[in-house]
Amino acid sequence: EMESEITLMHTALENCIERVDGRPRKLLEMRYVREMTPRKIAATTGMNSNAVSVMLHRVRRALRDCIERQLAARSSARPS
């Protein structure tokens, strides 16, 4: 059962990431795909490292909220 919960969460994360675009998407890619530090991201983008960290925090929070909404909608749609 835990494996199916993880699969649902992974699917929800993928769906939520697809909705992110623009600079937030680029920062996520740089941080988690290219494994760059906020300092390196800042140097590459011309942002300061604090601004990068704040934007990543906001995007992660938005992703978490999106995942929670999807999981809640899925569980409420599931027959009891």
Beta strands, then each sheet from edge to edge (+ up, - down):
end
